[in-house]
Every structure is written in C-alpha cells, then in structure tokens.
Amino acid sequence: MEIYLDANATTPVLPQARAAALAAMADDFGNPSSVHSAGLKARALMDEVRERARRLLGAPAGARLFFVSGATEGIQTAVLSALQALRARRDAGAALPPLLLYGATEHKAVPEALRHWNALLGLGLQIVAIPVGRDGRHDLGWLAAQAPQAGLVCTMAANNETGVISDLDGIADCLRGSPALWLVDGVQALGKLPLRLAERPIDYAPFSGHKLYAPKGIGLLYVREGAPFTPLLAGGGQEGAQRAGTENVSGVAALGAVLRALEDGDSFRSAAQLGSFRERLAAALQQAFPGLVFNAPPALCLPTTLNIAVPGIPSRLLLDLFDAGGLRVSGGSACSAGKAQPSDVLQAMGLPEWQSASALRISFGPADDEAFIAEACARILACGASLRACGDRLEQTIARRSAPASLDEATSDGDETDIALPWSAVDALRQAWPRLRLVDVREPYEHRLGGLPALGLPLQALPLVELAGALPGWLAEEQALLFVCRSGKRSEQAARAARRQGLQAWSLAGGLALCPLSPLSPALRPAGS
Ligand code: PLP
C-alpha cells in the first residue's frame, strides 16, 4: 500500500465522488443549456451543487458562485475583474491607488496573474509583496500602513507549503477604509477551515476541487455581491454569460458528492481528530530524525500539514528515502536541472538557507483514518532506522550526492541508442542477454527499504557514486547490465557511463515509480537488511 502524504498537492477522488461523476456521465449527461429533459436534469444537478456550496462556504444571499476549471482560473478571473474595474476608473479620469499587494507566501498563480493582467491591461501599477514574519503570517502593521494606497489585496486563507493559517480577521481590520478589493485564495482551507464568507468583506475567493477529493478540472469562484466582474471566457452564455463554455457536469457532480460528504460529516475527520493525527506523525518524525525542526509553528497551521527540516540532510535525500519507504511526500524546495532551489515561501519567512534546503512537506487529507496514520508512522520510523544504519557513511553520501556530476561528463562518447527501456522490455532483454544483471543504483538507505520487484535477475545494490569502481570487473566478466533507480535519472547516468566503458547497459525508464509489478520482494533484499 502506498502511503500518500502529499494531499496539499492533490488528493485521490473520494469513492462517492467517483460514483457521482460516473453517474453524471452515464445518466445526467445532458447539456445544462438544453431545454429538453436531459438538459433540465443536468441543470438541476448543477443548481443543487451550487446551493450546497453556498451553504458550506457560508456565502451570503446575492453573492455569486461560478463553476470554473480550478483555482488558477478562479484567480485569473478575480484578478482580471479587479484590474479591469481599476482601468475603467482610470479611463473615467479618476486617480488610482498605486499598489497591488499580495502575500509574500502566496501560490505563484496570484503574483503571476497580477503581473500578467497588470501588463496586459496597461495599468502599470506597482505590484508589491506583503512581508510575512518568521511564523509565516502577514505583517499586519505593514499592511495597515500600505492598504490605503492599494487597489487590490490578495491573501491566501492557508498556505500550501507550510499550512500556516492567515489571520483573516486581522487582515480585514487592516483593510477597513481602504479602497482595495480583497481576494482570498481559499484552496487549502476548503473542508479544513470555516471561511465564514458572509461575515468577512472578501470580494473574491477561488477554490479547487482536486485539493479535496474531487477530480482535477473543477473548482469554484465566489464573488461578493457588488464586486466588479469581468468574464475571462466569452462564448455561449453559460453561467449567466459570466463564464462561457459547456459546463463540466461530471466534475460538478463529483464536487457535489464531496460537499455532501462534508455536510454529512461521515467521511471526514474533525479538526480535533486531524490535530491528533498530526501530533502522532510529528512524534514519529521526531523519533525517526532526532534534531528535526518544524519550519512553521504547528499551532498556527492547518491540522493536516507539517513542514520540517532535518539538520544536515537535504530535502532531496529525504524525499528519495521516503519514496523508497512507500511514503509519498513533497520536497519543500523545487528541483530544477538537478539543483534544489530553496522554496520562495520559506525564504520569505526568513528561514536560514539550510532549513529551506532541507525542507519536507508532509500533508494528509481529512478523509485519512487511524489505520492510515498508524501505517504512516511505522514507515517513518523504518525510514529513520534505514538512514541510521548508514552510520558514518551518511555524511560521505551527502557530500557525494551534492556533487554527483562526474559520471555525466563526455556523454557523447558512448552509443546512446535505446538506452532507457520500458519495464515491458525486461523479458525480451533477459532472453537476449543471459548474463544480464539488475543493478540498483539507489543509495543503501533507499535500497534497504525495498521496493524492488522480483524480475528473476541477479541483483546487485551499488550506489551511483560507487559505479566507476565496479565497471572494470563487469567488463572482465562480460556482464550485461540493467540499471534501476527511483525515477530513471540516476540509472540512465549509470547506463551511459557503463556504455562508455564498452559494456552492454540499459536503464529502466521512469524507474521504480513506473514499475508495473508488485514491489518488495524480501527475498531480493541483501542479507541482514
Ligand atoms: N492556490 C493554492 C494555495 C494552491 O495550493 C494551488 C494548487 O497548488 C492553487 C492555488 C492552484 O490550484 P489549481 O490547481 O486548481 O489551479
């Protein structure tokens, strides 16, 4: 069983939501714009889900709720609406407030939308990040001082990387008397925090279905009554001519099933239960990785999110380790061209560089249960044990892995045709090369945790950095080699290096992540592991 701890990135689809989507595709497949019975049925379904969403979000009468493709579309629409209203005021001769403000830890969709529409509409307003403190919360003193000069203020309800919950009432106080419209990205709050939209002067709030057990491609945009609105999509007049395009009825049906589950309270755990799950995960992490630090104060965070760092251990290493242990988590830093980029969010919070370079996000969903958390804790402990078993070699490994480029040099010397093979090619390869050996080039702490399928090939575990020493021996023995790793990257480097030495060598494309066979054959594990 895979333990999926990356719910802030996306979630699986709830069984009820799957069933509702299938039923909508099979039965209520009419076009909601059609006036015949099939169309009327589809429209009724959409109306019902919209009403349910209105109740759950605490949306006041008169507010509008649009079905959109996801939060990115909702954010675009809200930003376009606010900026188009500012442009209209400017065109009418009014002086504009010069600032567009967004929280420094906002999802990229917000500052990028601000830049895009500010340029496209020719507004030339100044886009400025609202600083956050070391705890990830907005600097309200700064905001109160700047708000009178702002035309739009964008602040998320809860952060996707750290789970830090914004002080929306504090922000509302800062905005009192300001001309600014207020956009609150509600993506990570949906189903976890009450947003009380009727009680707060929020003008726009986008939501995304796939962060809460609905499929990708469906979301909601809340627009306060009287807030300016400009359609992003013009066309066939759907959604009251405010968001054109034939509606994603099956997505709406699935979202409706999730919202029903939220209202019924049967499928989702309470905030208190989720908080106790997080405490158990935090305790397991602290036991597995002594010295671990929390990158944001858990008391200020969503009860489903932990962002941690382990001194001296880069997030990439932890990610590989957890993946080998069957735990899917997220690195706190983006990886580009093999080089870890520290997270913008953690940098904005002023964390020391090592801490953002070692960050790991662990996020679960409100539908996860006791047994899931128990299994997650057990695996976290196994990961810690596997790392400790490396003993003194761990420091060397970290140093080597931060400079692993030596094998990549002179890539053009060897024959590189068909170097990365799909898993389906293994049988044919084994028959063509009786002296074929499988070489797992992951680090020992990954290999020890298993994850390799039984391919019926002799297995050798040899981390990539030790490959050069083994090549002459393999050459003398006329070995053919099939390399494997987690994602196919390290194994491809190994296969290239082996070919440069004149060996027959391949890599399994996509690595263990794409393995179609059942993993973990204990018989294949080296003795004593
Ligand atoms: N806002 C936040 C806080 C998010 O976490 C995400 C997704 O990662 C988005 C916006 C974008 O959502 P979508 O994937 O629905 O476009």
Residues whose N, C-alpha, C, O or C-beta is under 5 A from the ligand:
A	BS01	PLP	N8 A9 G70 A71 T72 H107 A109 A158 N160 D185 V187 Q188 S208
